[in-house]
Amino acid sequence: MFERVQGDIVLQAGAEGASLVLGSARLHPHELHLGNYSVLTSETALALGEAKIRELRKKLVAEGRFAQTGTVPVLR
């Protein structure tokens, strides 16, 4: 997380170089609830969303359309 300040961000790579992905956005006007795959504005909405994701995963597995390869799921 970034602090709410103005100024430069100074980066320095080591001898091996570096990769950096940086994302930012305006401050959201509501409290955010973070899940494994979702960011929602209420604990209830988050629970429902995460439950739906689990339900869809079960269906894909049952249909043979979901394969876990390392940390990346592959849908067929």
PyMOL Python script that loads the backbone (N, CA, C, O; Angstrom):
from pymol import cmd

cmd.read_pdbstr("""\
ATOM      1  N   MET A   1       0.832  -1.175   0.000  1.00  0.00           N
ATOM      2  CA  MET A   1       0.000   0.000   0.000  1.00  0.00           C
ATOM      3  C   MET A   1       0.880   1.242   0.000  1.00  0.00           C
ATOM      4  O   MET A   1       1.974   1.265   0.563  1.00  0.00           O
ATOM      5  N   PHE A   2       0.371   2.245  -0.637  1.00  0.00           N
ATOM      6  CA  PHE A   2       1.069   3.516  -0.662  1.00  0.00           C
ATOM      7  C   PHE A   2       0.511   4.442   0.406  1.00  0.00           C
ATOM      8  O   PHE A   2      -0.667   4.381   0.758  1.00  0.00           O
ATOM      9  N   GLU A   3       1.366   5.283   0.901  1.00  0.00           N
ATOM     10  CA  GLU A   3       0.892   6.339   1.779  1.00  0.00           C
ATOM     11  C   GLU A   3       0.306   7.444   0.916  1.00  0.00           C
ATOM     12  O   GLU A   3       0.658   7.574  -0.257  1.00  0.00           O
ATOM     13  N   ARG A   4      -0.575   8.230   1.485  1.00  0.00           N
ATOM     14  CA  ARG A   4      -1.204   9.325   0.752  1.00  0.00           C
ATOM     15  C   ARG A   4      -0.302  10.553   0.827  1.00  0.00           C
ATOM     16  O   ARG A   4      -0.536  11.457   1.630  1.00  0.00           O
ATOM     17  N   VAL A   5       0.731  10.580  -0.016  1.00  0.00           N
ATOM     18  CA  VAL A   5       1.685  11.692  -0.054  1.00  0.00           C
ATOM     19  C   VAL A   5       1.992  12.036  -1.506  1.00  0.00           C
ATOM     20  O   VAL A   5       1.737  11.242  -2.412  1.00  0.00           O
ATOM     21  N   GLN A   6       2.524  13.190  -1.710  1.00  0.00           N
ATOM     22  CA  GLN A   6       3.001  13.611  -3.027  1.00  0.00           C
ATOM     23  C   GLN A   6       4.507  13.400  -3.070  1.00  0.00           C
ATOM     24  O   GLN A   6       5.172  13.517  -2.041  1.00  0.00           O
ATOM     25  N   GLY A   7       5.049  13.096  -4.222  1.00  0.00           N
ATOM     26  CA  GLY A   7       6.498  12.967  -4.331  1.00  0.00           C
ATOM     27  C   GLY A   7       6.886  11.879  -5.299  1.00  0.00           C
ATOM     28  O   GLY A   7       6.040  11.196  -5.877  1.00  0.00           O
ATOM     29  N   ASP A   8       8.178  11.733  -5.462  1.00  0.00           N
ATOM     30  CA  ASP A   8       8.734  10.752  -6.381  1.00  0.00           C
ATOM     31  C   ASP A   8       8.848   9.388  -5.711  1.00  0.00           C
ATOM     32  O   ASP A   8       8.933   9.281  -4.487  1.00  0.00           O
ATOM     33  N   ILE A   9       8.846   8.356  -6.539  1.00  0.00           N
ATOM     34  CA  ILE A   9       9.175   7.007  -6.099  1.00  0.00           C
ATOM     35  C   ILE A   9      10.500   6.677  -6.765  1.00  0.00           C
ATOM     36  O   ILE A   9      10.592   6.643  -7.992  1.00  0.00           O
ATOM     37  N   VAL A  10      11.517   6.436  -5.968  1.00  0.00           N
ATOM     38  CA  VAL A  10      12.852   6.164  -6.492  1.00  0.00           C
ATOM     39  C   VAL A  10      13.094   4.664  -6.435  1.00  0.00           C
ATOM     40  O   VAL A  10      12.932   4.035  -5.389  1.00  0.00           O
ATOM     41  N   LEU A  11      13.485   4.094  -7.580  1.00  0.00           N
ATOM     42  CA  LEU A  11      13.751   2.663  -7.674  1.00  0.00           C
ATOM     43  C   LEU A  11      15.193   2.452  -8.104  1.00  0.00           C
ATOM     44  O   LEU A  11      15.738   3.228  -8.888  1.00  0.00           O
ATOM     45  N   GLN A  12      15.813   1.382  -7.578  1.00  0.00           N
ATOM     46  CA  GLN A  12      17.165   1.056  -7.982  1.00  0.00           C
ATOM     47  C   GLN A  12      17.260  -0.447  -8.158  1.00  0.00           C
ATOM     48  O   GLN A  12      16.969  -1.205  -7.233  1.00  0.00           O
ATOM     49  N   ALA A  13      17.667  -0.881  -9.348  1.00  0.00           N
ATOM     50  CA  ALA A  13      17.786  -2.309  -9.641  1.00  0.00           C
ATOM     51  C   ALA A  13      19.146  -2.813  -9.191  1.00  0.00           C
ATOM     52  O   ALA A  13      20.125  -2.067  -9.182  1.00  0.00           O
ATOM     53  N   GLY A  14      19.196  -4.089  -8.818  1.00  0.00           N
ATOM     54  CA  GLY A  14      20.458  -4.726  -8.477  1.00  0.00           C
ATOM     55  C   GLY A  14      21.198  -5.148  -9.733  1.00  0.00           C
ATOM     56  O   GLY A  14      20.771  -4.827 -10.842  1.00  0.00           O
ATOM     57  N   ALA A  15      22.291  -5.858  -9.573  1.00  0.00           N
ATOM     58  CA  ALA A  15      23.129  -6.287 -10.698  1.00  0.00           C
ATOM     59  C   ALA A  15      22.372  -7.192 -11.663  1.00  0.00           C
ATOM     60  O   ALA A  15      22.656  -7.196 -12.861  1.00  0.00           O
ATOM     61  N   GLU A  16      21.417  -7.954 -11.156  1.00  0.00           N
ATOM     62  CA  GLU A  16      20.637  -8.870 -11.990  1.00  0.00           C
ATOM     63  C   GLU A  16      19.465  -8.183 -12.669  1.00  0.00           C
ATOM     64  O   GLU A  16      18.748  -8.820 -13.441  1.00  0.00           O
ATOM     65  N   GLY A  17      19.252  -6.904 -12.403  1.00  0.00           N
ATOM     66  CA  GLY A  17      18.106  -6.211 -12.950  1.00  0.00           C
ATOM     67  C   GLY A  17      16.893  -6.431 -12.068  1.00  0.00           C
ATOM     68  O   GLY A  17      16.999  -6.996 -10.979  1.00  0.00           O
ATOM     69  N   ALA A  18      15.754  -5.989 -12.538  1.00  0.00           N
ATOM     70  CA  ALA A  18      14.543  -6.118 -11.731  1.00  0.00           C
ATOM     71  C   ALA A  18      13.320  -6.069 -12.626  1.00  0.00           C
ATOM     72  O   ALA A  18      13.356  -5.518 -13.726  1.00  0.00           O
ATOM     73  N   SER A  19      12.244  -6.650 -12.140  1.00  0.00           N
ATOM     74  CA  SER A  19      10.940  -6.527 -12.777  1.00  0.00           C
ATOM     75  C   SER A  19      10.011  -5.893 -11.760  1.00  0.00           C
ATOM     76  O   SER A  19      10.039  -6.234 -10.578  1.00  0.00           O
ATOM     77  N   LEU A  20       9.204  -4.986 -12.221  1.00  0.00           N
ATOM     78  CA  LEU A  20       8.321  -4.284 -11.310  1.00  0.00           C
ATOM     79  C   LEU A  20       6.975  -4.076 -11.979  1.00  0.00           C
ATOM     80  O   LEU A  20       6.897  -3.635 -13.126  1.00  0.00           O
ATOM     81  N   VAL A  21       5.927  -4.395 -11.256  1.00  0.00           N
ATOM     82  CA  VAL A  21       4.571  -4.090 -11.689  1.00  0.00           C
ATOM     83  C   VAL A  21       3.999  -3.166 -10.634  1.00  0.00           C
ATOM     84  O   VAL A  21       3.951  -3.510  -9.453  1.00  0.00           O
ATOM     85  N   LEU A  22       3.569  -2.005 -11.059  1.00  0.00           N
ATOM     86  CA  LEU A  22       3.082  -0.995 -10.132  1.00  0.00           C
ATOM     87  C   LEU A  22       1.682  -0.582 -10.554  1.00  0.00           C
ATOM     88  O   LEU A  22       1.459  -0.217 -11.708  1.00  0.00           O
ATOM     89  N   GLY A  23       0.756  -0.638  -9.635  1.00  0.00           N
ATOM     90  CA  GLY A  23      -0.611  -0.234  -9.935  1.00  0.00           C
ATOM     91  C   GLY A  23      -1.104   0.729  -8.877  1.00  0.00           C
ATOM     92  O   GLY A  23      -0.745   0.620  -7.705  1.00  0.00           O
ATOM     93  N   SER A  24      -1.918   1.660  -9.293  1.00  0.00           N
ATOM     94  CA  SER A  24      -2.495   2.584  -8.326  1.00  0.00           C
ATOM     95  C   SER A  24      -3.851   3.055  -8.831  1.00  0.00           C
ATOM     96  O   SER A  24      -4.180   2.908 -10.008  1.00  0.00           O
ATOM     97  N   ALA A  25      -4.620   3.619  -7.926  1.00  0.00           N
ATOM     98  CA  ALA A  25      -5.939   4.126  -8.279  1.00  0.00           C
ATOM     99  C   ALA A  25      -6.337   5.174  -7.249  1.00  0.00           C
ATOM    100  O   ALA A  25      -5.701   5.326  -6.206  1.00  0.00           O
ATOM    101  N   ARG A  26      -7.396   5.884  -7.569  1.00  0.00           N
ATOM    102  CA  ARG A  26      -7.929   6.828  -6.594  1.00  0.00           C
ATOM    103  C   ARG A  26      -8.446   6.076  -5.375  1.00  0.00           C
ATOM    104  O   ARG A  26      -8.851   4.918  -5.476  1.00  0.00           O
ATOM    105  N   LEU A  27      -8.430   6.728  -4.245  1.00  0.00           N
ATOM    106  CA  LEU A  27      -8.947   6.139  -3.019  1.00  0.00           C
ATOM    107  C   LEU A  27     -10.427   5.835  -3.188  1.00  0.00           C
ATOM    108  O   LEU A  27     -11.201   6.696  -3.608  1.00  0.00           O
ATOM    109  N   HIS A  28     -10.814   4.619  -2.864  1.00  0.00           N
ATOM    110  CA  HIS A  28     -12.213   4.194  -2.995  1.00  0.00           C
ATOM    111  C   HIS A  28     -13.030   4.816  -1.865  1.00  0.00           C
ATOM    112  O   HIS A  28     -12.552   4.881  -0.732  1.00  0.00           O
ATOM    113  N   PRO A  29     -14.256   5.278  -2.149  1.00  0.00           N
ATOM    114  CA  PRO A  29     -15.044   5.951  -1.118  1.00  0.00           C
ATOM    115  C   PRO A  29     -15.643   5.020  -0.063  1.00  0.00           C
ATOM    116  O   PRO A  29     -16.209   5.496   0.921  1.00  0.00           O
ATOM    117  N   HIS A  30     -15.530   3.703  -0.250  1.00  0.00           N
ATOM    118  CA  HIS A  30     -16.101   2.742   0.697  1.00  0.00           C
ATOM    119  C   HIS A  30     -14.996   1.851   1.253  1.00  0.00           C
ATOM    120  O   HIS A  30     -13.947   1.682   0.632  1.00  0.00           O
ATOM    121  N   GLU A  31     -15.245   1.287   2.423  1.00  0.00           N
ATOM    122  CA  GLU A  31     -14.320   0.296   2.965  1.00  0.00           C
ATOM    123  C   GLU A  31     -14.344  -0.923   2.048  1.00  0.00           C
ATOM    124  O   GLU A  31     -15.415  -1.361   1.627  1.00  0.00           O
ATOM    125  N   LEU A  32     -13.170  -1.475   1.737  1.00  0.00           N
ATOM    126  CA  LEU A  32     -13.098  -2.635   0.854  1.00  0.00           C
ATOM    127  C   LEU A  32     -12.805  -3.893   1.652  1.00  0.00           C
ATOM    128  O   LEU A  32     -12.035  -3.868   2.612  1.00  0.00           O
ATOM    129  N   HIS A  33     -13.430  -4.999   1.243  1.00  0.00           N
ATOM    130  CA  HIS A  33     -13.229  -6.297   1.865  1.00  0.00           C
ATOM    131  C   HIS A  33     -12.530  -7.189   0.843  1.00  0.00           C
ATOM    132  O   HIS A  33     -13.067  -7.454  -0.233  1.00  0.00           O
ATOM    133  N   LEU A  34     -11.335  -7.647   1.186  1.00  0.00           N
ATOM    134  CA  LEU A  34     -10.501  -8.400   0.259  1.00  0.00           C
ATOM    135  C   LEU A  34     -10.660  -9.892   0.468  1.00  0.00           C
ATOM    136  O   LEU A  34     -10.565 -10.381   1.594  1.00  0.00           O
ATOM    137  N   GLY A  35     -10.905 -10.622  -0.626  1.00  0.00           N
ATOM    138  CA  GLY A  35     -10.997 -12.070  -0.587  1.00  0.00           C
ATOM    139  C   GLY A  35      -9.867 -12.676  -1.387  1.00  0.00           C
ATOM    140  O   GLY A  35      -8.933 -11.978  -1.782  1.00  0.00           O
ATOM    141  N   ASN A  36      -9.949 -13.976  -1.627  1.00  0.00           N
ATOM    142  CA  ASN A  36      -8.920 -14.648  -2.427  1.00  0.00           C
ATOM    143  C   ASN A  36      -8.943 -14.183  -3.878  1.00  0.00           C
ATOM    144  O   ASN A  36      -7.892 -14.034  -4.501  1.00  0.00           O
ATOM    145  N   TYR A  37     -10.128 -13.957  -4.411  1.00  0.00           N
ATOM    146  CA  TYR A  37     -10.274 -13.600  -5.820  1.00  0.00           C
ATOM    147  C   TYR A  37     -11.123 -12.359  -6.018  1.00  0.00           C
ATOM    148  O   TYR A  37     -11.352 -11.952  -7.157  1.00  0.00           O
ATOM    149  N   SER A  38     -11.589 -11.754  -4.955  1.00  0.00           N
ATOM    150  CA  SER A  38     -12.574 -10.687  -5.061  1.00  0.00           C
ATOM    151  C   SER A  38     -12.240  -9.524  -4.142  1.00  0.00           C
ATOM    152  O   SER A  38     -11.589  -9.686  -3.110  1.00  0.00           O
ATOM    153  N   VAL A  39     -12.700  -8.358  -4.541  1.00  0.00           N
ATOM    154  CA  VAL A  39     -12.665  -7.167  -3.697  1.00  0.00           C
ATOM    155  C   VAL A  39     -14.063  -6.570  -3.769  1.00  0.00           C
ATOM    156  O   VAL A  39     -14.511  -6.141  -4.832  1.00  0.00           O
ATOM    157  N   LEU A  40     -14.741  -6.546  -2.642  1.00  0.00           N
ATOM    158  CA  LEU A  40     -16.114  -6.057  -2.622  1.00  0.00           C
ATOM    159  C   LEU A  40     -16.298  -5.062  -1.480  1.00  0.00           C
ATOM    160  O   LEU A  40     -15.399  -4.869  -0.661  1.00  0.00           O
ATOM    161  N   THR A  41     -17.469  -4.434  -1.433  1.00  0.00           N
ATOM    162  CA  THR A  41     -17.694  -3.352  -0.476  1.00  0.00           C
ATOM    163  C   THR A  41     -18.415  -3.780   0.789  1.00  0.00           C
ATOM    164  O   THR A  41     -18.706  -2.939   1.639  1.00  0.00           O
ATOM    165  N   SER A  42     -18.717  -5.084   0.939  1.00  0.00           N
ATOM    166  CA  SER A  42     -19.302  -5.547   2.195  1.00  0.00           C
ATOM    167  C   SER A  42     -18.856  -6.980   2.445  1.00  0.00           C
ATOM    168  O   SER A  42     -18.543  -7.722   1.514  1.00  0.00           O
ATOM    169  N   GLU A  43     -18.834  -7.351   3.712  1.00  0.00           N
ATOM    170  CA  GLU A  43     -18.460  -8.710   4.092  1.00  0.00           C
ATOM    171  C   GLU A  43     -19.445  -9.718   3.513  1.00  0.00           C
ATOM    172  O   GLU A  43     -19.049 -10.808   3.102  1.00  0.00           O
ATOM    173  N   THR A  44     -20.718  -9.359   3.481  1.00  0.00           N
ATOM    174  CA  THR A  44     -21.763 -10.242   2.935  1.00  0.00           C
ATOM    175  C   THR A  44     -21.555 -10.468   1.437  1.00  0.00           C
ATOM    176  O   THR A  44     -21.591 -11.605   0.966  1.00  0.00           O
ATOM    177  N   ALA A  45     -21.339  -9.386   0.695  1.00  0.00           N
ATOM    178  CA  ALA A  45     -21.123  -9.503  -0.751  1.00  0.00           C
ATOM    179  C   ALA A  45     -19.877 -10.328  -1.040  1.00  0.00           C
ATOM    180  O   ALA A  45     -19.860 -11.119  -1.983  1.00  0.00           O
ATOM    181  N   LEU A  46     -18.834 -10.150  -0.233  1.00  0.00           N
ATOM    182  CA  LEU A  46     -17.612 -10.923  -0.410  1.00  0.00           C
ATOM    183  C   LEU A  46     -17.878 -12.410  -0.185  1.00  0.00           C
ATOM    184  O   LEU A  46     -17.447 -13.242  -0.984  1.00  0.00           O
ATOM    185  N   ALA A  47     -18.576 -12.747   0.884  1.00  0.00           N
ATOM    186  CA  ALA A  47     -18.885 -14.154   1.171  1.00  0.00           C
ATOM    187  C   ALA A  47     -19.699 -14.779   0.039  1.00  0.00           C
ATOM    188  O   ALA A  47     -19.426 -15.908  -0.367  1.00  0.00           O
ATOM    189  N   LEU A  48     -20.691 -14.055  -0.471  1.00  0.00           N
ATOM    190  CA  LEU A  48     -21.510 -14.570  -1.578  1.00  0.00           C
ATOM    191  C   LEU A  48     -20.678 -14.745  -2.841  1.00  0.00           C
ATOM    192  O   LEU A  48     -20.801 -15.759  -3.529  1.00  0.00           O
ATOM    193  N   GLY A  49     -19.838 -13.774  -3.148  1.00  0.00           N
ATOM    194  CA  GLY A  49     -18.995 -13.851  -4.340  1.00  0.00           C
ATOM    195  C   GLY A  49     -18.014 -15.003  -4.280  1.00  0.00           C
ATOM    196  O   GLY A  49     -17.847 -15.734  -5.256  1.00  0.00           O
ATOM    197  N   GLU A  50     -17.364 -15.169  -3.136  1.00  0.00           N
ATOM    198  CA  GLU A  50     -16.405 -16.265  -2.987  1.00  0.00           C
ATOM    199  C   GLU A  50     -17.116 -17.622  -3.044  1.00  0.00           C
ATOM    200  O   GLU A  50     -16.572 -18.578  -3.596  1.00  0.00           O
ATOM    201  N   ALA A  51     -18.318 -17.715  -2.483  1.00  0.00           N
ATOM    202  CA  ALA A  51     -19.091 -18.957  -2.557  1.00  0.00           C
ATOM    203  C   ALA A  51     -19.439 -19.287  -4.002  1.00  0.00           C
ATOM    204  O   ALA A  51     -19.383 -20.451  -4.399  1.00  0.00           O
ATOM    205  N   LYS A  52     -19.794 -18.285  -4.787  1.00  0.00           N
ATOM    206  CA  LYS A  52     -20.127 -18.493  -6.203  1.00  0.00           C
ATOM    207  C   LYS A  52     -18.908 -18.992  -6.974  1.00  0.00           C
ATOM    208  O   LYS A  52     -19.028 -19.868  -7.831  1.00  0.00           O
ATOM    209  N   ILE A  53     -17.740 -18.439  -6.673  1.00  0.00           N
ATOM    210  CA  ILE A  53     -16.512 -18.897  -7.325  1.00  0.00           C
ATOM    211  C   ILE A  53     -16.247 -20.359  -6.998  1.00  0.00           C
ATOM    212  O   ILE A  53     -15.897 -21.135  -7.886  1.00  0.00           O
ATOM    213  N   ARG A  54     -16.412 -20.750  -5.720  1.00  0.00           N
ATOM    214  CA  ARG A  54     -16.223 -22.155  -5.338  1.00  0.00           C
ATOM    215  C   ARG A  54     -17.218 -23.055  -6.065  1.00  0.00           C
ATOM    216  O   ARG A  54     -16.858 -24.140  -6.521  1.00  0.00           O
ATOM    217  N   GLU A  55     -18.471 -22.606  -6.176  1.00  0.00           N
ATOM    218  CA  GLU A  55     -19.508 -23.375  -6.869  1.00  0.00           C
ATOM    219  C   GLU A  55     -19.149 -23.574  -8.346  1.00  0.00           C
ATOM    220  O   GLU A  55     -19.280 -24.677  -8.877  1.00  0.00           O
ATOM    221  N   LEU A  56     -18.701 -22.512  -8.998  1.00  0.00           N
ATOM    222  CA  LEU A  56     -18.318 -22.616 -10.413  1.00  0.00           C
ATOM    223  C   LEU A  56     -17.127 -23.537 -10.603  1.00  0.00           C
ATOM    224  O   LEU A  56     -17.074 -24.291 -11.575  1.00  0.00           O
ATOM    225  N   ARG A  57     -16.164 -23.483  -9.678  1.00  0.00           N
ATOM    226  CA  ARG A  57     -14.996 -24.361  -9.764  1.00  0.00           C
ATOM    227  C   ARG A  57     -15.432 -25.825  -9.677  1.00  0.00           C
ATOM    228  O   ARG A  57     -14.971 -26.658 -10.457  1.00  0.00           O
ATOM    229  N   LYS A  58     -16.325 -26.140  -8.722  1.00  0.00           N
ATOM    230  CA  LYS A  58     -16.813 -27.511  -8.581  1.00  0.00           C
ATOM    231  C   LYS A  58     -17.464 -27.996  -9.871  1.00  0.00           C
ATOM    232  O   LYS A  58     -17.242 -29.133 -10.287  1.00  0.00           O
ATOM    233  N   LYS A  59     -18.265 -27.143 -10.507  1.00  0.00           N
ATOM    234  CA  LYS A  59     -18.920 -27.520 -11.768  1.00  0.00           C
ATOM    235  C   LYS A  59     -17.896 -27.784 -12.860  1.00  0.00           C
ATOM    236  O   LYS A  59     -18.014 -28.764 -13.596  1.00  0.00           O
ATOM    237  N   LEU A  60     -16.887 -26.919 -12.973  1.00  0.00           N
ATOM    238  CA  LEU A  60     -15.854 -27.104 -13.986  1.00  0.00           C
ATOM    239  C   LEU A  60     -15.070 -28.388 -13.749  1.00  0.00           C
ATOM    240  O   LEU A  60     -14.752 -29.106 -14.696  1.00  0.00           O
ATOM    241  N   VAL A  61     -14.755 -28.680 -12.480  1.00  0.00           N
ATOM    242  CA  VAL A  61     -14.038 -29.926 -12.155  1.00  0.00           C
ATOM    243  C   VAL A  61     -14.897 -31.126 -12.532  1.00  0.00           C
ATOM    244  O   VAL A  61     -14.400 -32.070 -13.147  1.00  0.00           O
ATOM    245  N   ALA A  62     -16.183 -31.106 -12.173  1.00  0.00           N
ATOM    246  CA  ALA A  62     -17.092 -32.214 -12.479  1.00  0.00           C
ATOM    247  C   ALA A  62     -17.218 -32.443 -13.979  1.00  0.00           C
ATOM    248  O   ALA A  62     -17.372 -33.583 -14.417  1.00  0.00           O
ATOM    249  N   GLU A  63     -17.156 -31.384 -14.767  1.00  0.00           N
ATOM    250  CA  GLU A  63     -17.270 -31.492 -16.221  1.00  0.00           C
ATOM    251  C   GLU A  63     -15.929 -31.795 -16.889  1.00  0.00           C
ATOM    252  O   GLU A  63     -15.866 -31.938 -18.110  1.00  0.00           O
ATOM    253  N   GLY A  64     -14.861 -31.894 -16.103  1.00  0.00           N
ATOM    254  CA  GLY A  64     -13.533 -32.161 -16.661  1.00  0.00           C
ATOM    255  C   GLY A  64     -12.946 -30.970 -17.388  1.00  0.00           C
ATOM    256  O   GLY A  64     -12.080 -31.129 -18.248  1.00  0.00           O
ATOM    257  N   ARG A  65     -13.408 -29.782 -17.054  1.00  0.00           N
ATOM    258  CA  ARG A  65     -12.955 -28.580 -17.749  1.00  0.00           C
ATOM    259  C   ARG A  65     -11.989 -27.747 -16.916  1.00  0.00           C
ATOM    260  O   ARG A  65     -11.636 -26.637 -17.316  1.00  0.00           O
ATOM    261  N   PHE A  66     -11.556 -28.254 -15.772  1.00  0.00           N
ATOM    262  CA  PHE A  66     -10.679 -27.510 -14.886  1.00  0.00           C
ATOM    263  C   PHE A  66      -9.464 -28.360 -14.575  1.00  0.00           C
ATOM    264  O   PHE A  66      -9.600 -29.494 -14.118  1.00  0.00           O
ATOM    265  N   ALA A  67      -8.286 -27.830 -14.816  1.00  0.00           N
ATOM    266  CA  ALA A  67      -7.055 -28.539 -14.490  1.00  0.00           C
ATOM    267  C   ALA A  67      -6.141 -27.588 -13.734  1.00  0.00           C
ATOM    268  O   ALA A  67      -5.864 -26.486 -14.209  1.00  0.00           O
ATOM    269  N   GLN A  68      -5.673 -27.997 -12.570  1.00  0.00           N
ATOM    270  CA  GLN A  68      -4.760 -27.162 -11.797  1.00  0.00           C
ATOM    271  C   GLN A  68      -3.349 -27.484 -12.253  1.00  0.00           C
ATOM    272  O   GLN A  68      -2.884 -28.611 -12.082  1.00  0.00           O
ATOM    273  N   THR A  69      -2.665 -26.510 -12.831  1.00  0.00           N
ATOM    274  CA  THR A  69      -1.295 -26.698 -13.282  1.00  0.00           C
ATOM    275  C   THR A  69      -0.417 -25.724 -12.509  1.00  0.00           C
ATOM    276  O   THR A  69      -0.329 -24.549 -12.865  1.00  0.00           O
ATOM    277  N   GLY A  70       0.221 -26.195 -11.475  1.00  0.00           N
ATOM    278  CA  GLY A  70       1.004 -25.312 -10.620  1.00  0.00           C
ATOM    279  C   GLY A  70       0.064 -24.393  -9.872  1.00  0.00           C
ATOM    280  O   GLY A  70      -0.845 -24.858  -9.184  1.00  0.00           O
ATOM    281  N   THR A  71       0.271 -23.101  -9.998  1.00  0.00           N
ATOM    282  CA  THR A  71      -0.592 -22.141  -9.324  1.00  0.00           C
ATOM    283  C   THR A  71      -1.624 -21.532 -10.255  1.00  0.00           C
ATOM    284  O   THR A  71      -2.426 -20.696  -9.838  1.00  0.00           O
ATOM    285  N   VAL A  72      -1.606 -21.954 -11.537  1.00  0.00           N
ATOM    286  CA  VAL A  72      -2.494 -21.356 -12.530  1.00  0.00           C
ATOM    287  C   VAL A  72      -3.546 -22.366 -12.982  1.00  0.00           C
ATOM    288  O   VAL A  72      -3.200 -23.386 -13.579  1.00  0.00           O
ATOM    289  N   PRO A  73      -4.827 -22.101 -12.706  1.00  0.00           N
ATOM    290  CA  PRO A  73      -5.853 -23.016 -13.202  1.00  0.00           C
ATOM    291  C   PRO A  73      -6.054 -22.833 -14.695  1.00  0.00           C
ATOM    292  O   PRO A  73      -5.967 -21.719 -15.212  1.00  0.00           O
ATOM    293  N   VAL A  74      -6.324 -23.933 -15.385  1.00  0.00           N
ATOM    294  CA  VAL A  74      -6.549 -23.899 -16.824  1.00  0.00           C
ATOM    295  C   VAL A  74      -7.958 -24.388 -17.098  1.00  0.00           C
ATOM    296  O   VAL A  74      -8.334 -25.487 -16.689  1.00  0.00           O
ATOM    297  N   LEU A  75      -8.735 -23.571 -17.789  1.00  0.00           N
ATOM    298  CA  LEU A  75     -10.102 -23.951 -18.147  1.00  0.00           C
ATOM    299  C   LEU A  75     -10.121 -24.420 -19.590  1.00  0.00           C
ATOM    300  O   LEU A  75      -9.518 -23.798 -20.464  1.00  0.00           O
ATOM    301  N   ARG A  76     -10.822 -25.526 -19.834  1.00  0.00           N
ATOM    302  CA  ARG A  76     -10.896 -26.072 -21.193  1.00  0.00           C
ATOM    303  C   ARG A  76     -12.278 -25.806 -21.756  1.00  0.00           C
ATOM    304  O   ARG A  76     -12.564 -26.181 -22.893  1.00  0.00           O
TER     305      ARG A  76
END
""", "prot")
cmd.dss("prot")
cmd.show_as("cartoon", "prot")
cmd.util.cbc("prot")
cmd.orient("prot")
